[in-house]
Amino acid sequence: MQVWARRLHIYISMALLLVVLFFSITGITLNRPSLFVASQPDIEETILSLPQALFNDAHGAVAVNKSGIVSYLTEHANLSGQPSALDVFTEIEDGELIEGEIAMDYKGPGYNVAVFIDMTTTEAVIEKTHYGVIAVLNDLHKGRNSGDVWKFFIDITALLMVFFVLTGVCLLVPKKKTFATSLKWTLFGSLVTLAIFVVAVP
């Protein structure tokens, strides 16, 4: 068991080397956003004309092709991130579109896009907001707008960290003197953490 614990402890520590550094550094940037995150995001606005066919069926009646609109915007406006559902508002009289608007957004780490489409002109106003590299890293730390694969990666990383700690304990158990000292430091660290929580946290 000691042999396997030692091997796992070493291999897991090396596999997680850069990942632990990433989460440690972004823990600081998350805790002190005023020092690292840009106060003024980079905002870019563009206007894109969409094909009329995306708003009418084969007979010319008003029909919103939601998947087609998302695909067209993603490809021709160079958008990334996870698209939201489309919020569609229409006013129709005698089969004719009097007023129509579509709203949606794309969200990614440190990135947001707001899209407003006027169905009468088929023009989309696209507002891209970039919050900077640190904001991207912070969102990756939290798994915010990062997709299911990245969230799964965070889960696996957390489990590996648990194994890393447990294998470290296994390596200390046979060394009675070192293990006893380690337990004292564990108790000390836990009590300090508890004291800070009780006394200093509002």
C-alpha positions as CSV (number, residue, x, y, z in Angstrom):
1,M,0.0,0.0,0.0
2,Q,2.9,2.4,0.8
3,V,4.4,1.7,-2.6
4,W,1.2,2.5,-4.5
5,A,0.5,5.5,-2.3
6,R,4.0,6.9,-3.0
7,R,3.5,6.3,-6.8
8,L,0.1,7.9,-6.9
9,H,1.2,10.8,-4.8
10,I,4.1,11.5,-7.1
11,Y,2.3,11.0,-10.4
12,I,-0.8,12.9,-9.3
13,S,1.3,15.8,-8.1
14,M,3.1,16.1,-11.4
15,A,-0.1,15.7,-13.4
16,L,-1.7,18.5,-11.4
17,L,1.3,20.8,-11.2
18,L,0.2,23.4,-13.7
19,V,-3.5,23.0,-12.9
20,V,-2.9,23.6,-9.1
21,L,-0.8,26.7,-10.0
22,F,-3.6,27.9,-12.3
23,F,-6.3,27.6,-9.6
24,S,-4.0,29.0,-6.9
25,I,-3.1,32.1,-9.0
26,T,-6.7,32.7,-10.1
27,G,-7.8,32.3,-6.5
28,I,-5.9,35.5,-5.8
29,T,-7.2,37.3,-8.9
30,L,-10.8,36.3,-7.9
31,N,-10.2,37.5,-4.4
32,R,-8.8,40.9,-5.5
33,P,-10.7,41.8,-8.7
34,S,-10.1,45.5,-8.3
35,L,-6.4,44.9,-8.7
36,F,-6.5,42.7,-11.7
37,V,-9.7,43.0,-13.7
38,A,-10.0,45.9,-16.2
39,S,-12.5,48.5,-15.0
40,Q,-13.5,49.3,-18.6
41,P,-14.3,46.3,-20.8
42,D,-13.6,46.3,-24.5
43,I,-16.9,46.8,-26.3
44,E,-17.4,46.4,-30.1
45,E,-20.6,46.9,-32.0
46,T,-21.4,45.7,-35.5
47,I,-24.4,45.5,-37.7
48,L,-25.1,42.4,-39.8
49,S,-27.8,41.9,-42.4
50,L,-29.5,38.4,-42.3
51,P,-31.2,36.6,-45.2
52,Q,-34.9,37.2,-45.4
53,A,-35.4,33.4,-45.7
54,L,-34.6,33.0,-42.0
55,F,-37.8,34.9,-41.1
56,N,-40.3,33.4,-43.6
57,D,-41.4,30.0,-44.6
58,A,-41.7,28.7,-48.2
59,H,-45.0,30.4,-48.6
60,G,-43.8,33.8,-47.4
61,A,-45.5,33.6,-44.1
62,V,-43.7,34.9,-41.0
63,A,-41.8,32.0,-39.5
64,V,-38.6,32.4,-37.4
65,N,-35.9,29.8,-38.2
66,K,-34.2,29.8,-34.8
67,S,-31.5,27.3,-35.5
68,G,-30.7,28.9,-38.8
69,I,-30.4,32.3,-37.2
70,V,-28.0,31.0,-34.5
71,S,-25.9,29.2,-37.2
72,Y,-25.8,32.3,-39.4
73,L,-24.8,34.6,-36.6
74,T,-22.1,32.2,-35.3
75,E,-20.5,31.8,-38.7
76,H,-20.8,35.3,-40.2
77,A,-20.4,37.5,-37.1
78,N,-17.5,35.4,-35.8
79,L,-19.2,34.7,-32.5
80,S,-18.2,32.2,-29.8
81,G,-19.6,31.0,-26.6
82,Q,-22.9,29.4,-25.6
83,P,-25.9,30.9,-27.4
84,S,-29.0,31.5,-25.4
85,A,-32.6,30.7,-26.4
86,L,-34.1,33.3,-28.8
87,D,-36.6,35.8,-27.3
88,V,-39.0,36.6,-30.1
89,F,-41.6,39.3,-30.2
90,T,-43.9,39.8,-33.2
91,E,-46.9,41.9,-34.1
92,I,-48.8,40.6,-37.2
93,E,-51.8,42.0,-39.0
94,D,-53.5,40.2,-41.8
95,G,-50.5,37.9,-42.2
96,E,-48.1,40.9,-42.5
97,L,-45.4,41.6,-40.0
98,I,-45.9,45.0,-38.5
99,E,-43.3,44.8,-35.8
100,G,-40.8,42.2,-34.8
101,E,-37.7,41.8,-32.7
102,I,-35.5,39.0,-31.6
103,A,-33.1,39.2,-28.7
104,M,-30.5,36.6,-27.6
105,D,-26.9,36.5,-26.3
106,Y,-23.8,34.4,-26.4
107,K,-21.8,33.9,-23.2
108,G,-18.3,32.6,-22.7
109,P,-15.4,33.0,-20.2
110,G,-14.8,36.7,-19.8
111,Y,-16.9,37.4,-22.9
112,N,-20.5,38.3,-23.7
113,V,-22.4,39.2,-26.8
114,A,-25.9,40.8,-26.9
115,V,-27.8,40.4,-30.2
116,F,-30.9,42.4,-31.2
117,I,-32.5,41.7,-34.6
118,D,-35.1,43.9,-36.2
119,M,-37.3,41.4,-38.2
120,T,-38.7,44.2,-40.5
121,T,-35.2,45.1,-41.8
122,T,-33.5,41.7,-41.0
123,E,-30.6,43.7,-39.5
124,A,-28.9,42.5,-36.4
125,V,-27.1,44.8,-33.9
126,I,-24.3,42.8,-32.3
127,E,-22.6,44.2,-29.2
128,K,-19.5,42.2,-28.1
129,T,-18.0,42.8,-24.7
130,H,-14.6,41.5,-23.7
131,Y,-13.6,41.8,-20.1
132,G,-9.9,40.9,-20.5
133,V,-7.6,38.0,-20.0
134,I,-7.9,37.9,-16.2
135,A,-11.7,37.8,-16.5
136,V,-11.3,34.8,-18.8
137,L,-9.1,33.0,-16.3
138,N,-11.4,33.9,-13.4
139,D,-14.4,32.5,-15.2
140,L,-12.5,29.3,-16.0
141,H,-11.7,29.0,-12.3
142,K,-15.4,29.1,-11.5
143,G,-16.5,27.1,-14.5
144,R,-18.7,30.0,-15.5
145,N,-19.9,29.9,-19.1
146,S,-17.2,27.4,-19.8
147,G,-19.2,24.4,-21.1
148,D,-19.9,21.0,-19.7
149,V,-16.5,19.5,-20.7
150,W,-14.6,22.1,-18.6
151,K,-16.9,21.6,-15.6
152,F,-16.2,17.9,-15.9
153,F,-12.5,18.7,-16.0
154,I,-12.8,20.7,-12.8
155,D,-14.6,17.8,-11.1
156,I,-11.8,15.4,-12.1
157,T,-9.2,17.8,-10.9
158,A,-10.9,18.2,-7.5
159,L,-11.1,14.4,-7.1
160,L,-7.4,14.0,-8.0
161,M,-6.6,16.7,-5.3
162,V,-8.5,14.6,-2.8
163,F,-6.4,11.5,-3.8
164,F,-3.2,13.6,-3.5
165,V,-4.1,14.5,0.0
166,L,-5.1,11.0,1.1
167,T,-2.0,9.4,-0.4
168,G,0.1,12.0,1.4
169,V,-1.6,11.0,4.7
170,C,-0.9,7.3,3.9
171,L,2.8,8.0,3.4
172,L,2.9,9.7,6.8
173,V,1.1,7.1,8.9
174,P,4.0,4.7,9.3
175,K,6.3,7.5,10.4
176,K,4.9,7.9,13.9
177,K,6.9,11.0,15.0
178,T,6.4,12.8,11.7
179,F,2.7,11.8,11.6
180,A,2.2,13.1,15.2
181,T,3.8,16.4,14.3
182,S,1.7,16.6,11.1
183,L,-1.5,16.1,13.1
184,K,-0.5,19.0,15.4
185,W,0.0,21.3,12.4
186,T,-3.4,20.1,10.9
187,L,-5.1,20.9,14.2
188,F,-3.4,24.3,14.4
189,G,-4.3,25.2,10.8
190,S,-7.9,24.1,11.4
191,L,-8.3,26.1,14.6
192,V,-6.8,29.2,12.9
193,T,-9.2,28.9,10.0
194,L,-12.2,28.4,12.4
195,A,-11.1,31.4,14.5
196,I,-10.8,33.7,11.5
197,F,-14.2,32.6,10.3
198,V,-15.8,33.2,13.8
199,V,-14.0,36.5,14.6
200,A,-13.3,38.2,11.2
201,V,-16.1,37.1,8.8
202,P,-19.1,39.4,9.0
